[in-house]
C-alpha cells in the first residue's frame, strides 16, 4: 500500500512513518518461516497467507488459505542472490516486536503518499511540518493496525473452516482490508480541515455528473472543450480544445446549427457531461428553437447562426463542388437522423438546404 511517488510529476508528497506487520510462522519443506536476514525477519504476511478468489459464472467469491509452497522461490540462483529462499512478492521484513499466535509481529519503516493540499491543510491545522508528519504517520499506522486485525480475523475463520475455504458472506466481505491506506488518511485529513472550518464533511452537495466546472472568470464557465461567457446580457461561446472537427478557440456563433448539434452529440458520446451542459445552455440562450419546432431557422439566424442560407446550414463554401455539398449533407443528415433521437425539424432543414443548392446549380447550368 505504500508506493513511490514522484512529487515533480504527480504532485504528491511522501510522509515516512513506522508501522507494524504480521509475518506468518510455519515450515515449508525444510524452510522455517520467517527467515532472518541480518537484523531483520523476512517472510509472508497475514495478507499473503489469505487469498480471495473472484466469483465465477455468478457464484459468490470465496476465501482460501494460500498454499505455503507458493512462498518459496524456485530458482536457486535467485535465492543465493537475494539471501533468502522466498519469492520477492512474499518477502516483507521488519524488526521483531513480539509473537501473536501463528504470526510474528514486526515493525518496518514505510512511506505514505499524499496530495499536497492534504499535507498543507494538516500543517496549517497543527502549526508545523513536523507535527503534521507525525500526526499523519500515526493515523496511517493506526489504519494499518485495523487492516491487520481484519486480515487476522479472516485467517482465523479460514483455519476453523473445513478445507480452509469459505464462501464470502456480507460479514466476511466487511473484513476485507482497505485498498489504499493513503486514500484513507488523505480523506480524513480533508475531513479534519472541513471540521476546522465549521463545515460538515458529510453534507450532501448535489451537482451534475462529470468533472466539476472550472470558473475562469466571474462571467465565464469552462469545461474541457467549451467555454461560455455572459457579458452585457449576451452569451458568447468558444471551443477550448479541438473537438469533432472544430478547431480550438473557434467562435461558436460562426458555426451552423447542424455542426453545433453534431459537436454536442460527439461530446455526449465521449462522456463530456460538463461540456454538453455548457453547449446546450449556449444554444438555449442564443438559439431557443434549436431543439425543434417550426420557425426555428429564423430564430437561429437571429441568434447569430445560419438562417435560411443553405450553404451556412450545411457548412460548405459557396464555390464548393456539388460532390462536396452532397457529402456534407449526407454526413449531417446521418448525424441528425430522427432515429437517433433528434427532431424531424433538423432533417427538414437539411433537406431543404440541399435541395435549394441543387436547384440553384441546375438553374445556372441551364
PEDA-V633792 format. One record per backbone hydrogen bond with DSSP energy under -1.0 kcal/mol. CO is the residue of the C=O (numbers start at 1). NH is the residue of the N-H. E is the energy in kcal/mol with one decimal. If there is no record, write none. Layout:
# PEDA-V633792
co & nh & e
CO & NH & E
CO & NH & E
This chain:
# PEDA-V633792
co & nh & e
6 & 9 & -1.1
6 & 10 & -3.1
7 & 11 & -1.3
11 & 116 & -1.2
13 & 114 & -2.9
15 & 112 & -2.3
17 & 110 & -2.8
19 & 108 & -2.6
21 & 106 & -2.8
22 & 46 & -1.4
23 & 104 & -2.8
26 & 33 & -3.4
28 & 31 & -2.2
31 & 28 & -2.6
33 & 26 & -1.8
35 & 42 & -3.3
37 & 40 & -1.9
40 & 37 & -3.0
41 & 94 & -1.7
42 & 35 & -2.6
43 & 92 & -1.8
44 & 24 & -3.1
45 & 49 & -1.8
46 & 50 & -1.3
49 & 66 & -3.1
51 & 64 & -2.3
53 & 62 & -1.7
56 & 59 & -2.2
61 & 168 & -3.2
62 & 53 & -3.2
63 & 166 & -2.4
64 & 51 & -2.4
67 & 70 & -2.1
68 & 71 & -1.7
69 & 72 & -1.0
71 & 87 & -2.8
75 & 79 & -1.8
76 & 80 & -2.2
77 & 81 & -2.1
78 & 82 & -2.5
79 & 83 & -1.5
85 & 73 & -3.1
87 & 90 & -1.3
88 & 91 & -1.2
92 & 43 & -2.6
94 & 41 & -2.8
95 & 107 & -2.2
98 & 105 & -2.6
100 & 103 & -1.6
102 & 25 & -3.3
103 & 100 & -3.2
104 & 23 & -2.9
105 & 97 & -2.9
105 & 98 & -1.2
106 & 21 & -2.4
107 & 95 & -2.7
108 & 19 & -2.5
110 & 17 & -2.3
112 & 15 & -2.6
114 & 13 & -3.1
115 & 119 & -1.5
116 & 120 & -2.6
117 & 121 & -2.6
118 & 122 & -1.7
119 & 123 & -2.7
120 & 124 & -2.6
121 & 125 & -2.1
122 & 126 & -2.3
123 & 127 & -2.3
128 & 132 & -1.8
129 & 133 & -2.6
130 & 134 & -2.3
131 & 135 & -2.4
132 & 136 & -2.7
133 & 137 & -2.4
134 & 138 & -2.4
135 & 139 & -2.1
136 & 140 & -2.3
137 & 141 & -2.6
138 & 142 & -2.2
139 & 143 & -2.2
140 & 144 & -2.2
141 & 145 & -2.1
142 & 146 & -2.1
143 & 147 & -2.1
144 & 148 & -2.6
145 & 149 & -2.3
146 & 150 & -2.0
147 & 151 & -2.6
148 & 152 & -2.6
149 & 153 & -2.0
150 & 154 & -2.0
151 & 155 & -2.4
152 & 156 & -2.2
153 & 157 & -1.9
154 & 158 & -2.3
155 & 159 & -2.2
156 & 160 & -1.5
161 & 164 & -1.8
162 & 165 & -1.3
164 & 65 & -1.2
166 & 63 & -3.2
169 & 173 & -3.1
170 & 174 & -1.6
172 & 175 & -1.3
173 & 176 & -1.5
180 & 184 & -1.7
181 & 185 & -2.6
182 & 186 & -2.6
183 & 187 & -2.3
184 & 188 & -2.2
185 & 189 & -2.2
186 & 190 & -2.0
187 & 191 & -2.1
188 & 192 & -2.5
189 & 193 & -1.8
190 & 194 & -1.9
191 & 195 & -2.3
192 & 196 & -2.3
193 & 197 & -1.6
194 & 199 & -3.2
195 & 198 & -1.3
200 & 203 & -1.7
214 & 222 & -1.9
217 & 220 & -1.0
219 & 230 & -2.3
220 & 217 & -1.1
221 & 228 & -2.6
222 & 214 & -1.9
225 & 240 & -3.2
226 & 223 & -3.1
227 & 238 & -2.1
228 & 221 & -2.3
229 & 236 & -3.0
231 & 234 & -2.1
234 & 231 & -2.6
236 & 229 & -3.3
237 & 252 & -2.0
238 & 227 & -2.6
239 & 249 & -1.8
243 & 246 & -2.3
246 & 243 & -2.1
250 & 239 & -1.4
251 & 254 & -1.7
252 & 255 & -1.6
256 & 260 & -1.8
257 & 261 & -2.4
258 & 262 & -2.0
259 & 263 & -2.4
260 & 264 & -2.4
261 & 265 & -2.4
262 & 266 & -2.3
263 & 267 & -2.3
264 & 268 & -2.4
265 & 269 & -2.6
266 & 270 & -1.7
267 & 272 & -2.5
268 & 271 & -1.2
271 & 273 & -1.8
272 & 276 & -2.1
273 & 277 & -2.2
274 & 278 & -2.2
275 & 279 & -2.6
276 & 280 & -2.5
277 & 281 & -2.3
278 & 282 & -2.2
279 & 283 & -2.5
280 & 284 & -2.7
281 & 285 & -1.7
282 & 286 & -3.2
283 & 287 & -2.7
287 & 290 & -2.0
295 & 299 & -1.6
296 & 300 & -2.5
297 & 301 & -2.3
298 & 302 & -2.0
299 & 303 & -1.1
300 & 305 & -2.5
301 & 304 & -1.6
309 & 313 & -2.1
310 & 314 & -2.0
311 & 315 & -1.0
311 & 316 & -2.1
317 & 320 & -1.5
321 & 325 & -2.0
322 & 326 & -2.7
323 & 327 & -2.2
324 & 328 & -2.4
325 & 329 & -2.4
326 & 330 & -2.7
327 & 331 & -2.4
328 & 332 & -2.2
329 & 333 & -3.0
330 & 334 & -2.3
331 & 335 & -2.1
332 & 336 & -2.1
337 & 340 & -2.0
337 & 342 & -1.1
338 & 341 & -2.1
344 & 348 & -2.2
345 & 349 & -2.6
346 & 350 & -2.5
347 & 351 & -2.5
348 & 352 & -2.5
349 & 353 & -2.3
350 & 354 & -2.5
351 & 355 & -2.5
352 & 356 & -2.2
353 & 357 & -2.0
354 & 358 & -2.2
355 & 359 & -2.5
356 & 360 & -2.5
357 & 361 & -2.6
358 & 362 & -2.4
359 & 363 & -2.4
360 & 364 & -2.0
361 & 365 & -1.9
362 & 366 & -1.7
